[in-house]
Amino acid sequence: MDYIKPAEIVRSMVEAGVAKSRLARGDLLIRGFLSGAILGFATNLAIVTLNQTGIGVLGALLFPVGFIMIVLLGLELVTGSFGLLPLGYGEGRISLGTMLANFGWVFVGNLLGGLAYAALLFVSLTMSGHAADATGIADRFVKIASAKTLAYQRAGAAGMITVFVRAMLCNWMVCLGVVMGLASTSMVGKIVGAWMPIMVFFALGFEHSVVNMFVIPMGMMLGAPVSIATWWLWNEIPVTIGNFVGGFLFTGMALYATYRCKPAQAGDQTQMAPAPSPA
């Protein structure tokens, strides 16, 4: 059996966070860039599937292929790091400055990767800007970009609360995908484990900051009436903050709180006692 028990998974989460904190700046940028681009490919695939079939859940079934590539290649996704590095910081093994710098460089890498794929896809869809897209994909991107920004803007404070909550719910599942990838030592086990929560978040239409680094600029390039300021104020900034809160609080911290090694009670023979695993 290649299944890893929850207490051991939590220890692996801490170690993974510490390992990420020690990566060089160049590695963070390169791995972040690749992750942003790969999620762009996966999002593009899901949207093409939706456009061809009209069935959104089919796109959700396919979207996790991008996340699986990121997990198996050990690349960097800032939303996944939100659930891991704070655990190392809480144990005193990562400094606050190192953690924030890691988030920042990976965020920049993810953004550059998403923008690069958007620019290349624009060339592909529009014959380098000299022809209209004949597949109907462009209209879909425009509608998505508008829904992810202008719809929240029109709702005002209620829209801001909504986008923040959707971002929390999203990264609850995304970080759970990272954790489930640690629940097995086999490739098949990692794929199946990570697939499930990622499919859930995408099918439910929640807000993921790295996905939005591709899909919103893509819609803007294709004619969505969204300004850069609107994109960042009404989506990217609140979504990133919501992703951090959801990933850290509901996945990283919650699992750590119940499965971490806890101090033994007075009179115990051992200094540390692992939290029991469920039957």
Protein Blocks (a to p, Z undefined) as FASTA:
>chain_A
ZZdcfklmmmmmmmmmmmmmmpcfklmmmmmmmmmmmmmmmmmmmmmmmmmnopaklmmm
mmmmmmmmmmmnopacfklmmmmmmmmmmnopacfklmmmmmmmmmmmmmmmmmmmmmmm
mmmmnonoiaccfklmmmmmmmmmmmmmmmmmmnmmmlmmmmmmmmmmmmmmmmmmmmmm
mmpcbfklmmmmmmmmmmmmmmnopacfklmmmmmmmmmmnopacdfklmmmmmmmmmmm
mmmmmmmmmmmmmmmmmmmccdddehiabfbdcddddZZ
